[in-house]
Amino acid sequence: MKNSVLMAGATVPHHAYVGDSVLGRDVNLGAGTKVANLRHDDEAVHLTVKGERVSTGRRKFGVVLGDGAKTGIETSLNAGVTLSSGATTEPGETVTRDR
C-alpha cells in the first residue's frame, strides 16, 4: 500500500500492490493483485469522470474501485482503470478498460 485511500472494510491481502488509488467500501482484492500506477511514457494518466476520459494531470495515478468490487487472484489493473460498484475480475486477468 502506498499513497492510497481505503474506505471501511476494504482489504488488500498478501502479495498485492496498490499505489496512488482509491478503494471503496468492502473492496476485496485477490492475493497477488497488482495496480499499475505509473506511465513510463511521461504522459498523464486518464480517468473516466461522468462518462468522459479526462487527464488527471499526473504521471502517477492508480485506480478507482467502487464499493464491493472484487478481483480474482493475480489480477493486474492498468493505471486509470475504474471498476464500478460490485464489478469483478477473473483470476489472472489483465484489466485495461473500465467496467
N, C-alpha and C positions, 0 to 999 in steps of 0.2 A: 504494500500500500504506500502510495506517495501522492501528496497534494490532491487528495480526493475527499468527497463528501459522501458519507453513507448515512442513509436515513434509518430509522428504527427497524431492527430485525434483519437488515441486510448482512449477508455473510460472504466473506472472502476466504476460502479454505486454503489448505496447503498446496504448495507448488503453483500458486496463481500469482499473476502480477496485474495490478490495477494502478494506473497513474493518471493524474490530471482529469479525473472523471467524476460523474455524479451518479450514484446508485440510489434508486428509490426504495421505499419500504418493502421489506420482505424479499428483496432480490436474493437469489441463491445462485452462486457461481459454482459450476462443477470443478472438481480438482483439476489443476493444470490449466485453467482458463487464463489466456493472455490478452491483455489490452494493448494495442499499439497506440502510442501517444506522441509520436514524433514523425514529422515528414522530413525526409533526408534531401528533398529537392528544394528546400528553403521556401516553399510555398506555404501559405496559411491553410490550416485545416478548415474544411467547410462542414457546416452542421445544418440540419433541416429545422427551420423555425416557421411555424404556421404554414407548412407545406412548401416552403421555398428554401433552396440551398443558399446559405449566406456564409460569408467568411467570418471566422472567429477572430481574425487578425492575429492569430497565434500559430506559430510553428509547432508548438506542443499543446495538444488537447486530446484527451482520450475519448470516452463515450458517455452517453446519457442512457441510463437504463430505467424504464418505467417501473412502477410498483409491481411486485410479483414476477418480474422477468426471471427466467432461469436458463442457464447454459448447461449443455452436456459437458462431460469431461473432455479436456484437451481442446476446447473451443478457442479460436482466435478471432478477436474483434478488431476490425480496422479503425484507425483514427477517424473520428467524426461520425461513427455509426450511432444510431438511436434505435433501441429496442423498445417498442411500445409496452404499456402495461400488460402483463400476462404473456408476453412473447417468449418463445422457447427456441433453443437450437439443438441440433443433433450432436452426439459425441463426435469429436474430431473435425467439426465443421469450421470453415473459414468464412466469416461474415463480412462482406464488403459493402453491403447496402442496408439501408434502414428496413425495419419490418415492424 
